[in-house]
Amino acid sequence: MLRSRLTQAACTAKRALSTTPNMLAVKQMTVRDGLNSALDDELARDDRVFLLGEEVAQYDGAYKVSRGLWKKYGDKRIIDTPITEMGFAGIAVGAAMAGLRPICEFMTFNFSMQAIDHVINSAAKTFYMSAGAVNVPIVFRGPNGAAAGVAAQHSQCFAAWYAHCPGLKVVSPYDTEDARGLLKSAIRDSDPVVVLENELMYGVAFPVDDNVTDVDFLVPIGKAKIMKPGKDITIVSHSKAVETSLLAAAELAKKGIDAEVINLRSIRPLDMETIFASVRKTHHLITVENGWPQHGVGAEICARFMEDQHFFELDAPVWRCCGVDVPTPYAKTLEINAIPQVHDVLAAALKVLGSKAGKK
């Protein structure tokens, strides 16, 4: 059902492109190419920047994000590593402490568990433990969250895991603009940044204007984006769940409900001001994420409302749409039901709005 809706949306977009002169001038760029161009820009801009990880060089990356960079920048800037996350993450952190700006790619963030001591204890805490004397300007990046048919050990979302730790910044891009702008900001940041990409989004193309392709284009870390303005209910999500939220908002519109969709972009720091401002207008809130419910991103947003005066702006409890609280199944039908779908977000919105649903 979700695929059919996406197909219909794509067909509608094609029809619009054939009749709208302004749209013909808009470039299309995949998330993969957005990340690739961001890496290229920053490698060219600063010779302290280098990329290391498994198969990032001669193979062009497991997901082809680093395509062409090894041929352009050579062995000293694009470095293939052995299959030892603990080893090359430690090398990267040490290089950052010594003044370089490494980009450490995990083939999947599930493998970052092998290196979590370096991420948490070495990268995140050194600035504090050195009394501000030692910065660790490093980026940890790679695909995060559920993909398709890769089972429990390769399907979990680490947004809540890493956002829990002081000293780390955590971003979670959705579209090409997010991916390109956030990665460039992460590389230029003086502190460690975790960039949680999504495998299923790599090949998806989005329209981008000349501003996004400019070499100095940046998306600020810590600032959310309103993807669709609305007045009846606020839907907050990140990464691929933004797509689910936008599709749900389209279904809600058919019922006369005007949903505002917020793309968090940044998990730590959280842009609560944008969410608060939205709820002052809509007075209803649901969160959508593909990660597990307990101690998740949505749970943190709920807690922030409980501890703030904006709690009194809510006309109904905050509702979370999360992944089911089980290891992600391998079977396709079970996997689909373990991750929030459009109908789940739709049901949550109608539940929260109650008798106000569809009323002007």
Contacts in CASP RR format, 6 or more apart in sequence:
PFRMAT RR
TARGET T0000
AUTHOR 0000-0000-0000
METHOD contacts of the structure
MODEL  1
MLRSRLTQAACTAKRALSTTPNMLAVKQMTVRDGLNSALDDELARDDRVF
LLGEEVAQYDGAYKVSRGLWKKYGDKRIIDTPITEMGFAGIAVGAAMAGL
RPICEFMTFNFSMQAIDHVINSAAKTFYMSAGAVNVPIVFRGPNGAAAGV
AAQHSQCFAAWYAHCPGLKVVSPYDTEDARGLLKSAIRDSDPVVVLENEL
MYGVAFPVDDNVTDVDFLVPIGKAKIMKPGKDITIVSHSKAVETSLLAAA
ELAKKGIDAEVINLRSIRPLDMETIFASVRKTHHLITVENGWPQHGVGAE
ICARFMEDQHFFELDAPVWRCCGVDVPTPYAKTLEINAIPQVHDVLAAAL
KVLGSKAGKK
1 341 0 8 1.000
1 342 0 8 1.000
1 343 0 8 1.000
2 244 0 8 1.000
2 247 0 8 1.000
2 341 0 8 1.000
2 342 0 8 1.000
5 247 0 8 1.000
5 250 0 8 1.000
5 342 0 8 1.000
6 247 0 8 1.000
9 247 0 8 1.000
16 23 0 8 1.000
17 23 0 8 1.000
17 24 0 8 1.000
23 207 0 8 1.000
26 207 0 8 1.000
26 208 0 8 1.000
26 209 0 8 1.000
27 207 0 8 1.000
27 208 0 8 1.000
27 209 0 8 1.000
27 210 0 8 1.000
27 213 0 8 1.000
28 205 0 8 1.000
28 206 0 8 1.000
28 207 0 8 1.000
28 208 0 8 1.000
29 37 0 8 1.000
29 176 0 8 1.000
29 180 0 8 1.000
29 205 0 8 1.000
29 206 0 8 1.000
29 208 0 8 1.000
29 212 0 8 1.000
29 213 0 8 1.000
30 176 0 8 1.000
30 202 0 8 1.000
30 203 0 8 1.000
30 204 0 8 1.000
30 205 0 8 1.000
30 206 0 8 1.000
31 173 0 8 1.000
31 175 0 8 1.000
31 176 0 8 1.000
31 179 0 8 1.000
31 197 0 8 1.000
31 198 0 8 1.000
31 201 0 8 1.000
31 202 0 8 1.000
31 203 0 8 1.000
31 204 0 8 1.000
31 206 0 8 1.000
32 63 0 8 1.000
32 64 0 8 1.000
32 65 0 8 1.000
32 202 0 8 1.000
32 203 0 8 1.000
33 176 0 8 1.000
34 176 0 8 1.000
34 179 0 8 1.000
34 180 0 8 1.000
35 65 0 8 1.000
35 179 0 8 1.000
35 180 0 8 1.000
35 183 0 8 1.000
35 197 0 8 1.000
35 202 0 8 1.000
36 64 0 8 1.000
36 65 0 8 1.000
36 66 0 8 1.000
36 67 0 8 1.000
36 68 0 8 1.000
36 69 0 8 1.000
37 180 0 8 1.000
37 213 0 8 1.000
38 179 0 8 1.000
38 180 0 8 1.000
38 181 0 8 1.000
38 183 0 8 1.000
38 184 0 8 1.000
38 187 0 8 1.000
39 51 0 8 1.000
39 65 0 8 1.000
39 66 0 8 1.000
39 69 0 8 1.000
39 103 0 8 1.000
39 183 0 8 1.000
40 69 0 8 1.000
40 72 0 8 1.000
41 184 0 8 1.000
41 215 0 8 1.000
42 49 0 8 1.000
42 183 0 8 1.000
42 184 0 8 1.000
42 187 0 8 1.000
42 188 0 8 1.000
43 49 0 8 1.000
43 50 0 8 1.000
43 51 0 8 1.000
43 69 0 8 1.000
43 72 0 8 1.000
43 73 0 8 1.000
43 77 0 8 1.000
45 215 0 8 1.000
46 101 0 8 1.000
46 187 0 8 1.000
48 99 0 8 1.000
48 100 0 8 1.000
48 101 0 8 1.000
49 77 0 8 1.000
49 100 0 8 1.000
49 101 0 8 1.000
49 102 0 8 1.000
49 103 0 8 1.000
49 187 0 8 1.000
50 76 0 8 1.000
50 77 0 8 1.000
50 78 0 8 1.000
50 79 0 8 1.000
50 95 0 8 1.000
50 100 0 8 1.000
50 101 0 8 1.000
50 102 0 8 1.000
50 103 0 8 1.000
51 66 0 8 1.000
51 69 0 8 1.000
51 77 0 8 1.000
51 78 0 8 1.000
51 79 0 8 1.000
51 102 0 8 1.000
51 103 0 8 1.000
51 105 0 8 1.000
52 78 0 8 1.000
52 79 0 8 1.000
52 80 0 8 1.000
52 81 0 8 1.000
52 88 0 8 1.000
52 91 0 8 1.000
52 92 0 8 1.000
52 102 0 8 1.000
52 103 0 8 1.000
52 104 0 8 1.000
52 105 0 8 1.000
53 79 0 8 1.000
53 80 0 8 1.000
53 81 0 8 1.000
53 88 0 8 1.000
53 104 0 8 1.000
53 105 0 8 1.000
53 106 0 8 1.000
53 107 0 8 1.000
54 62 0 8 1.000
54 80 0 8 1.000
54 81 0 8 1.000
54 82 0 8 1.000
54 83 0 8 1.000
54 88 0 8 1.000
54 105 0 8 1.000
54 107 0 8 1.000
55 61 0 8 1.000
55 62 0 8 1.000
55 80 0 8 1.000
55 107 0 8 1.000
56 66 0 8 1.000
56 69 0 8 1.000
56 70 0 8 1.000
56 78 0 8 1.000
56 79 0 8 1.000
56 80 0 8 1.000
56 81 0 8 1.000
56 105 0 8 1.000
57 66 0 8 1.000
57 69 0 8 1.000
57 70 0 8 1.000
57 74 0 8 1.000
57 75 0 8 1.000
57 78 0 8 1.000
57 79 0 8 1.000
57 80 0 8 1.000
58 70 0 8 1.000
58 80 0 8 1.000
59 80 0 8 1.000
60 66 0 8 1.000
60 67 0 8 1.000
60 68 0 8 1.000
60 69 0 8 1.000
60 70 0 8 1.000
61 67 0 8 1.000
61 105 0 8 1.000
62 107 0 8 1.000
63 143 0 8 1.000
63 199 0 8 1.000
63 202 0 8 1.000
65 105 0 8 1.000
65 142 0 8 1.000
65 202 0 8 1.000
66 78 0 8 1.000
66 105 0 8 1.000
69 77 0 8 1.000
69 78 0 8 1.000
70 78 0 8 1.000
81 87 0 8 1.000
81 88 0 8 1.000
81 91 0 8 1.000
82 88 0 8 1.000
84 114 0 8 1.000
85 106 0 8 1.000
85 111 0 8 1.000
85 112 0 8 1.000
85 114 0 8 1.000
85 115 0 8 1.000
86 114 0 8 1.000
86 115 0 8 1.000
86 117 0 8 1.000
86 118 0 8 1.000
87 115 0 8 1.000
87 118 0 8 1.000
88 104 0 8 1.000
88 115 0 8 1.000
89 104 0 8 1.000
89 112 0 8 1.000
89 115 0 8 1.000
89 118 0 8 1.000
89 119 0 8 1.000
89 140 0 8 1.000
90 115 0 8 1.000
90 118 0 8 1.000
90 122 0 8 1.000
91 102 0 8 1.000
92 102 0 8 1.000
92 104 0 8 1.000
92 118 0 8 1.000
92 138 0 8 1.000
93 102 0 8 1.000
93 118 0 8 1.000
93 122 0 8 1.000
93 123 0 8 1.000
93 136 0 8 1.000
93 138 0 8 1.000
94 122 0 8 1.000
95 102 0 8 1.000
95 138 0 8 1.000
96 102 0 8 1.000
96 123 0 8 1.000
96 135 0 8 1.000
96 136 0 8 1.000
96 137 0 8 1.000
96 138 0 8 1.000
96 192 0 8 1.000
97 126 0 8 1.000
97 134 0 8 1.000
97 136 0 8 1.000
99 135 0 8 1.000
99 137 0 8 1.000
101 137 0 8 1.000
101 138 0 8 1.000
101 139 0 8 1.000
101 187 0 8 1.000
102 138 0 8 1.000
102 139 0 8 1.000
103 138 0 8 1.000
103 139 0 8 1.000
103 141 0 8 1.000
103 187 0 8 1.000
104 138 0 8 1.000
104 139 0 8 1.000
104 140 0 8 1.000
104 141 0 8 1.000
105 141 0 8 1.000
105 142 0 8 1.000
106 112 0 8 1.000
106 115 0 8 1.000
106 140 0 8 1.000
106 141 0 8 1.000
106 142 0 8 1.000
107 142 0 8 1.000
107 143 0 8 1.000
108 142 0 8 1.000
108 143 0 8 1.000
108 144 0 8 1.000
108 154 0 8 1.000
108 199 0 8 1.000
109 142 0 8 1.000
109 143 0 8 1.000
109 144 0 8 1.000
109 145 0 8 1.000
109 158 0 8 1.000
109 196 0 8 1.000
110 153 0 8 1.000
110 154 0 8 1.000
110 155 0 8 1.000
110 156 0 8 1.000
112 119 0 8 1.000
112 140 0 8 1.000
112 158 0 8 1.000
119 140 0 8 1.000
119 162 0 8 1.000
119 168 0 8 1.000
119 192 0 8 1.000
119 194 0 8 1.000
120 165 0 8 1.000
120 168 0 8 1.000
122 136 0 8 1.000
123 136 0 8 1.000
123 138 0 8 1.000
123 140 0 8 1.000
123 168 0 8 1.000
123 192 0 8 1.000
124 136 0 8 1.000
124 165 0 8 1.000
124 166 0 8 1.000
124 167 0 8 1.000
124 168 0 8 1.000
124 192 0 8 1.000
125 167 0 8 1.000
126 134 0 8 1.000
126 136 0 8 1.000
127 134 0 8 1.000
127 135 0 8 1.000
127 136 0 8 1.000
127 167 0 8 1.000
127 191 0 8 1.000
128 166 0 8 1.000
128 167 0 8 1.000
135 190 0 8 1.000
135 191 0 8 1.000
136 191 0 8 1.000
136 192 0 8 1.000
137 189 0 8 1.000
137 190 0 8 1.000
137 191 0 8 1.000
137 192 0 8 1.000
138 192 0 8 1.000
138 193 0 8 1.000
139 183 0 8 1.000
139 186 0 8 1.000
139 187 0 8 1.000
139 189 0 8 1.000
139 192 0 8 1.000
139 193 0 8 1.000
139 194 0 8 1.000
139 195 0 8 1.000
140 192 0 8 1.000
140 193 0 8 1.000
140 194 0 8 1.000
140 195 0 8 1.000
141 183 0 8 1.000
141 186 0 8 1.000
141 194 0 8 1.000
141 195 0 8 1.000
141 196 0 8 1.000
141 197 0 8 1.000
142 195 0 8 1.000
142 196 0 8 1.000
142 197 0 8 1.000
143 197 0 8 1.000
143 198 0 8 1.000
143 199 0 8 1.000
143 202 0 8 1.000
144 157 0 8 1.000
144 158 0 8 1.000
144 159 0 8 1.000
144 172 0 8 1.000
144 196 0 8 1.000
144 197 0 8 1.000
144 198 0 8 1.000
144 239 0 8 1.000
145 155 0 8 1.000
145 156 0 8 1.000
145 157 0 8 1.000
145 158 0 8 1.000
145 196 0 8 1.000
145 198 0 8 1.000
145 199 0 8 1.000
145 239 0 8 1.000
145 290 0 8 1.000
145 291 0 8 1.000
146 155 0 8 1.000
146 156 0 8 1.000
146 157 0 8 1.000
146 290 0 8 1.000
146 291 0 8 1.000
146 328 0 8 1.000
146 335 0 8 1.000
146 338 0 8 1.000
146 339 0 8 1.000
147 154 0 8 1.000
147 155 0 8 1.000
147 198 0 8 1.000
147 199 0 8 1.000
147 200 0 8 1.000
148 200 0 8 1.000
148 335 0 8 1.000
149 155 0 8 1.000
149 330 0 8 1.000
149 332 0 8 1.000
149 335 0 8 1.000
150 330 0 8 1.000
151 328 0 8 1.000
151 329 0 8 1.000
151 330 0 8 1.000
152 327 0 8 1.000
152 328 0 8 1.000
152 329 0 8 1.000
152 330 0 8 1.000
155 327 0 8 1.000
155 328 0 8 1.000
155 335 0 8 1.000
156 291 0 8 1.000
156 292 0 8 1.000
156 327 0 8 1.000
156 328 0 8 1.000
157 196 0 8 1.000
157 239 0 8 1.000
157 289 0 8 1.000
157 290 0 8 1.000
157 291 0 8 1.000
157 292 0 8 1.000
158 194 0 8 1.000
158 196 0 8 1.000
159 170 0 8 1.000
159 172 0 8 1.000
159 196 0 8 1.000
159 238 0 8 1.000
159 239 0 8 1.000
159 267 0 8 1.000
159 289 0 8 1.000
159 291 0 8 1.000
159 296 0 8 1.000
159 297 0 8 1.000
160 267 0 8 1.000
160 291 0 8 1.000
160 292 0 8 1.000
160 295 0 8 1.000
160 296 0 8 1.000
160 297 0 8 1.000
160 299 0 8 1.000
160 300 0 8 1.000
162 168 0 8 1.000
162 170 0 8 1.000
162 194 0 8 1.000
162 196 0 8 1.000
162 267 0 8 1.000
162 268 0 8 1.000
163 170 0 8 1.000
163 267 0 8 1.000
163 268 0 8 1.000
163 297 0 8 1.000
163 300 0 8 1.000
164 295 0 8 1.000
167 191 0 8 1.000
167 192 0 8 1.000
168 191 0 8 1.000
168 192 0 8 1.000
168 193 0 8 1.000
168 194 0 8 1.000
168 268 0 8 1.000
169 186 0 8 1.000
169 189 0 8 1.000
169 191 0 8 1.000
169 192 0 8 1.000
169 193 0 8 1.000
169 194 0 8 1.000
169 221 0 8 1.000
169 222 0 8 1.000
169 266 0 8 1.000
169 268 0 8 1.000
169 269 0 8 1.000
170 193 0 8 1.000
170 194 0 8 1.000
170 196 0 8 1.000
170 266 0 8 1.000
170 267 0 8 1.000
170 268 0 8 1.000
171 182 0 8 1.000
171 185 0 8 1.000
171 186 0 8 1.000
171 193 0 8 1.000
171 194 0 8 1.000
171 195 0 8 1.000
171 196 0 8 1.000
171 221 0 8 1.000
171 222 0 8 1.000
171 265 0 8 1.000
171 266 0 8 1.000
171 267 0 8 1.000
172 196 0 8 1.000
172 238 0 8 1.000
172 239 0 8 1.000
172 264 0 8 1.000
172 265 0 8 1.000
172 266 0 8 1.000
172 267 0 8 1.000
173 179 0 8 1.000
173 181 0 8 1.000
173 182 0 8 1.000
173 183 0 8 1.000
173 195 0 8 1.000
173 196 0 8 1.000
173 197 0 8 1.000
173 198 0 8 1.000
173 201 0 8 1.000
173 239 0 8 1.000
173 265 0 8 1.000
174 201 0 8 1.000
174 238 0 8 1.000
174 239 0 8 1.000
174 240 0 8 1.000
174 242 0 8 1.000
174 243 0 8 1.000
174 263 0 8 1.000
174 265 0 8 1.000
175 201 0 8 1.000
175 204 0 8 1.000
175 206 0 8 1.000
175 242 0 8 1.000
176 205 0 8 1.000
176 206 0 8 1.000
176 208 0 8 1.000
176 212 0 8 1.000
177 206 0 8 1.000
177 208 0 8 1.000
177 212 0 8 1.000
177 219 0 8 1.000
178 219 0 8 1.000
178 225 0 8 1.000
178 263 0 8 1.000
178 265 0 8 1.000
179 197 0 8 1.000
179 201 0 8 1.000
180 208 0 8 1.000
180 212 0 8 1.000
180 213 0 8 1.000
180 217 0 8 1.000
180 219 0 8 1.000
181 212 0 8 1.000
181 217 0 8 1.000
181 218 0 8 1.000
181 219 0 8 1.000
182 195 0 8 1.000
182 219 0 8 1.000
182 221 0 8 1.000
182 265 0 8 1.000
182 266 0 8 1.000
183 195 0 8 1.000
184 217 0 8 1.000
184 218 0 8 1.000
184 219 0 8 1.000
185 193 0 8 1.000
185 218 0 8 1.000
185 219 0 8 1.000
185 220 0 8 1.000
185 221 0 8 1.000
186 193 0 8 1.000
186 195 0 8 1.000
186 221 0 8 1.000
188 218 0 8 1.000
189 221 0 8 1.000
193 221 0 8 1.000
196 239 0 8 1.000
196 267 0 8 1.000
198 239 0 8 1.000
198 240 0 8 1.000
200 240 0 8 1.000
201 239 0 8 1.000
201 240 0 8 1.000
211 217 0 8 1.000
219 265 0 8 1.000
221 266 0 8 1.000
221 269 0 8 1.000
222 265 0 8 1.000
222 266 0 8 1.000
222 269 0 8 1.000
222 270 0 8 1.000
222 271 0 8 1.000
223 265 0 8 1.000
223 266 0 8 1.000
223 271 0 8 1.000
223 274 0 8 1.000
224 236 0 8 1.000
224 262 0 8 1.000
224 263 0 8 1.000
224 264 0 8 1.000
224 265 0 8 1.000
224 266 0 8 1.000
224 271 0 8 1.000
224 274 0 8 1.000
224 275 0 8 1.000
225 262 0 8 1.000
225 263 0 8 1.000
225 265 0 8 1.000
226 260 0 8 1.000
226 261 0 8 1.000
226 262 0 8 1.000
226 263 0 8 1.000
226 274 0 8 1.000
226 278 0 8 1.000
227 242 0 8 1.000
227 245 0 8 1.000
227 246 0 8 1.000
227 261 0 8 1.000
227 262 0 8 1.000
227 263 0 8 1.000
228 246 0 8 1.000
228 249 0 8 1.000
228 259 0 8 1.000
228 260 0 8 1.000
228 261 0 8 1.000
229 260 0 8 1.000
230 258 0 8 1.000
230 259 0 8 1.000
230 260 0 8 1.000
230 281 0 8 1.000
230 282 0 8 1.000
231 258 0 8 1.000
231 260 0 8 1.000
231 281 0 8 1.000
231 282 0 8 1.000
232 252 0 8 1.000
232 257 0 8 1.000
232 258 0 8 1.000
232 259 0 8 1.000
232 282 0 8 1.000
232 284 0 8 1.000
232 353 0 8 1.000
232 356 0 8 1.000
232 358 0 8 1.000
233 252 0 8 1.000
233 257 0 8 1.000
233 259 0 8 1.000
233 260 0 8 1.000
233 282 0 8 1.000
233 284 0 8 1.000
233 285 0 8 1.000
233 286 0 8 1.000
233 349 0 8 1.000
233 352 0 8 1.000
233 353 0 8 1.000
234 259 0 8 1.000
234 260 0 8 1.000
234 262 0 8 1.000
234 275 0 8 1.000
234 278 0 8 1.000
234 279 0 8 1.000
234 281 0 8 1.000
234 282 0 8 1.000
234 284 0 8 1.000
234 285 0 8 1.000
234 286 0 8 1.000
235 245 0 8 1.000
235 248 0 8 1.000
235 249 0 8 1.000
235 259 0 8 1.000
235 260 0 8 1.000
235 261 0 8 1.000
235 262 0 8 1.000
235 286 0 8 1.000
235 287 0 8 1.000
235 288 0 8 1.000
235 345 0 8 1.000
235 349 0 8 1.000
236 262 0 8 1.000
236 264 0 8 1.000
236 275 0 8 1.000
236 285 0 8 1.000
236 286 0 8 1.000
236 287 0 8 1.000
236 288 0 8 1.000
236 298 0 8 1.000
236 301 0 8 1.000
237 244 0 8 1.000
237 245 0 8 1.000
237 261 0 8 1.000
237 262 0 8 1.000
237 263 0 8 1.000
237 264 0 8 1.000
237 287 0 8 1.000
237 288 0 8 1.000
237 289 0 8 1.000
238 263 0 8 1.000
238 264 0 8 1.000
238 265 0 8 1.000
238 267 0 8 1.000
238 289 0 8 1.000
238 297 0 8 1.000
239 289 0 8 1.000
239 290 0 8 1.000
240 290 0 8 1.000
241 288 0 8 1.000
241 289 0 8 1.000
241 290 0 8 1.000
241 340 0 8 1.000
242 261 0 8 1.000
242 263 0 8 1.000
244 288 0 8 1.000
244 340 0 8 1.000
244 341 0 8 1.000
244 342 0 8 1.000
244 345 0 8 1.000
245 261 0 8 1.000
245 288 0 8 1.000
245 345 0 8 1.000
246 261 0 8 1.000
247 342 0 8 1.000
248 259 0 8 1.000
248 288 0 8 1.000
248 342 0 8 1.000
248 345 0 8 1.000
248 346 0 8 1.000
248 349 0 8 1.000
249 259 0 8 1.000
249 261 0 8 1.000
251 342 0 8 1.000
251 346 0 8 1.000
252 258 0 8 1.000
252 259 0 8 1.000
252 346 0 8 1.000
252 349 0 8 1.000
253 259 0 8 1.000
255 350 0 8 1.000
255 357 0 8 1.000
255 358 0 8 1.000
256 358 0 8 1.000
256 360 0 8 1.000
257 349 0 8 1.000
257 353 0 8 1.000
257 357 0 8 1.000
257 358 0 8 1.000
259 349 0 8 1.000
260 278 0 8 1.000
260 281 0 8 1.000
260 282 0 8 1.000
262 274 0 8 1.000
262 275 0 8 1.000
262 278 0 8 1.000
264 270 0 8 1.000
264 271 0 8 1.000
264 297 0 8 1.000
265 271 0 8 1.000
267 297 0 8 1.000
270 300 0 8 1.000
270 301 0 8 1.000
270 304 0 8 1.000
272 301 0 8 1.000
272 304 0 8 1.000
272 308 0 8 1.000
275 285 0 8 1.000
275 301 0 8 1.000
276 308 0 8 1.000
276 310 0 8 1.000
276 313 0 8 1.000
278 285 0 8 1.000
279 285 0 8 1.000
279 305 0 8 1.000
279 310 0 8 1.000
279 313 0 8 1.000
279 314 0 8 1.000
280 310 0 8 1.000
280 313 0 8 1.000
283 313 0 8 1.000
283 314 0 8 1.000
283 315 0 8 1.000
283 316 0 8 1.000
284 314 0 8 1.000
284 315 0 8 1.000
284 316 0 8 1.000
284 349 0 8 1.000
284 352 0 8 1.000
284 353 0 8 1.000
284 356 0 8 1.000
285 301 0 8 1.000
285 305 0 8 1.000
285 314 0 8 1.000
285 318 0 8 1.000
285 319 0 8 1.000
285 352 0 8 1.000
286 318 0 8 1.000
286 319 0 8 1.000
286 320 0 8 1.000
286 321 0 8 1.000
286 345 0 8 1.000
286 348 0 8 1.000
286 349 0 8 1.000
286 352 0 8 1.000
287 297 0 8 1.000
287 298 0 8 1.000
287 301 0 8 1.000
287 302 0 8 1.000
287 318 0 8 1.000
287 319 0 8 1.000
287 320 0 8 1.000
287 321 0 8 1.000
287 322 0 8 1.000
288 321 0 8 1.000
288 322 0 8 1.000
288 340 0 8 1.000
288 345 0 8 1.000
289 296 0 8 1.000
289 297 0 8 1.000
289 298 0 8 1.000
289 320 0 8 1.000
289 321 0 8 1.000
289 322 0 8 1.000
289 323 0 8 1.000
289 340 0 8 1.000
290 322 0 8 1.000
290 323 0 8 1.000
290 339 0 8 1.000
290 340 0 8 1.000
291 297 0 8 1.000
291 322 0 8 1.000
291 323 0 8 1.000
292 322 0 8 1.000
292 323 0 8 1.000
292 324 0 8 1.000
292 325 0 8 1.000
293 299 0 8 1.000
293 320 0 8 1.000
293 322 0 8 1.000
293 323 0 8 1.000
293 325 0 8 1.000
294 325 0 8 1.000
296 322 0 8 1.000
298 320 0 8 1.000
298 322 0 8 1.000
299 320 0 8 1.000
301 318 0 8 1.000
302 318 0 8 1.000
302 320 0 8 1.000
305 311 0 8 1.000
305 314 0 8 1.000
305 318 0 8 1.000
315 356 0 8 1.000
316 352 0 8 1.000
316 353 0 8 1.000
316 354 0 8 1.000
317 352 0 8 1.000
319 348 0 8 1.000
319 351 0 8 1.000
319 352 0 8 1.000
321 340 0 8 1.000
321 344 0 8 1.000
321 345 0 8 1.000
321 348 0 8 1.000
322 340 0 8 1.000
323 338 0 8 1.000
323 339 0 8 1.000
323 340 0 8 1.000
324 337 0 8 1.000
324 338 0 8 1.000
324 339 0 8 1.000
326 338 0 8 1.000
328 335 0 8 1.000
328 338 0 8 1.000
328 339 0 8 1.000
329 335 0 8 1.000
329 338 0 8 1.000
349 357 0 8 1.000
350 357 0 8 1.000
END
